[in-house]
Amino acid sequence: SLGALVCDLEPSTIPASDPDILEKLKLCPALTGAQQDTLNALLLSGDTAYGDPSSWDLQTLQDLGPLVLALNQTTLSLVAEVAREDFRRAIAAAYISQGRSQREKSLLLLRALAAASAASQPRLQRSPDRCQFEPITASNIEDIVFLSPEDLDLCLSNDVLVENLEAVLVLPITSEASCVLKKKVDEFFQKSGIPEKELRRLGTLSRLYTEEEISQWNVTSSDTLSALLNNSGGEWNDSQVQQLLSRYLALGGSLTGPLLQEIGGSRLCNLQEEQIQQIPAAAIGTAGKLSISSCSQSKKDQLYRKAREAFASLASTPGSYYCQIQPYLGGAPAEDLKDLANAGVAINMDLGTFLTLNPEELQKLSVTDVKHLLGENLPELKEHEHEPLVVSWVQQQSQQELDCVLGIDLQGGQPQPTGTASPAATSMTTVTTPVPTTPASATSTATVTTPVPTTPASVTSMTTVTSPVPTTPASATSMTTVTTLASATSMTTVTTPVPTTPASVTSTATVPPAVTSAVPCSTQQAPTTDRATS
């Protein structure tokens, strides 16, 4: 079995292939032009399960399935007219329930069938102002699909069209035929303009009007605007919607929540700031979730302020408030974001919302603020660390704080500066003990400095010992000072008797203090020890 390979067959191999080749070709998404030509030649030969085209009926055309789209005018013109007409009616009946893609295929078929009918039944010279078929009335309105644009213009009167407009617009009508219908509607209302109640009935035809034409419409009712915006009428161009909304607002209309839903967030962003200012806060409250990511920052700010007003009554329940305000947070100032972060409940902001925050306001948030905002979604921040918004925020933060508070290995923060001792507080205690001495006195002095591990604060302890003792006529001087770096500073002076030699001796030794280094996430203090060196 060739399976999917059949779709890649060379056209010349199709006639010599398996008798079931046509059934397999039905599975192909599309046939090339050369394959279609070969298919038509094979069908015209009559040497297939479908027989000669002149013998085909409605069932045969339906059995051909997707292959019918490949039939050319020559093949279709050989099919009996009654079979073609039955097939066209079947297509028209199914059109209403079809999706967009299938509708496009149906229109292609209808055009092909109409062309085949014209080729197989040459007409006498046409009268330029007379319909060559039965005129279209309410009873045969569906015959519109069989007429060429020229015949449609001649066989359908303006008043019949306007009276049966809804029934006409559900039929599979080509774009060329739609233009004919629009022209007829304009002719019917040429003197007075299209009344507002008739604007609601335009459906797909409304999309054919230019911005200039729309600017003349009398759109004063929210019901009229809603009917025009309804998706069943097809897609509008953004410029058309902009003009339609401008006209509605200029005539005193007010945008409600349902209307904002019809408009959609992206088209809401196309409004001018003065027009956005006219939107009542209550309308935002009933509009549901609107995506305003495409708005300028100033428009996001406007819409956020209106949303904050609309949902103010929910402020006492942060979870509910966040769910409602979330689509508009792109316009939130840092103060409001901090309030959400510290609301006492888990916000669990998704990264999609986080990345739409105002970059300037995000820079004002602390590491802890961001941690509380993201909640259980915090690990996802690592996956977006290269987003410009995230990069710029990280660069403003301490790397040590990013590591200790977030703990997701987010890199790019500011390095921790080298630690230095802070100014020491000093206290001094002096204790003096007199002792009997001989006429001569001795004083000894020595200085010893002992380094110990410290925290960033420093401690200095100093002890001075001065002792008058019995001596020989010569005097000796000795002083001992011990300095220890610790977390507080004290100085103690003690005077006690010390024997000395006749000669004068002075000794001094000094050891420089140690420098404290930063320890991530916690501060550890080593025990303080004194070591004297003399």
Secondary structure by P-SEA (a helix, b strand, c coil): ccccccccccccccccccccccccccccccccaaaaaaaaaaaaaccccccccccccaaaaaaaccccccccaaaaaaccaaaaaaaaaaaaaacccccaaaaaaaaaaaaaaaaaaaaaccccccccccccccccccccccccccccaaaaaacccaaaaaaaaaaaaaccccaaaaaaaaaaaaaaaccccccaaaaaacccccccccaaaaaacccccaaaaaaaaccccccccaaaaaaaaaaaaaacccccaaaaaaacaaaaaaccaaaaaaccaaaaaaccccccccccaaaaaaaaaaaaaaaccccccaaaaaaaaccccccccaaaaaaaaaccccccccaaaaaaccaaaaaaccaaaaaaaacccccccccccccaaaaaaaaaccaaaaaaaccccccccccccbbbbcbbbbbbbbbbbbbbbccbbbbbbbbbbbbcccccbbbbbbbbbbbbcccccbbbbbbbbbbbbccbbbbbbbbbbbbbccbbbbbbbbbbbbbbbbbcccccccbbbbbbcc
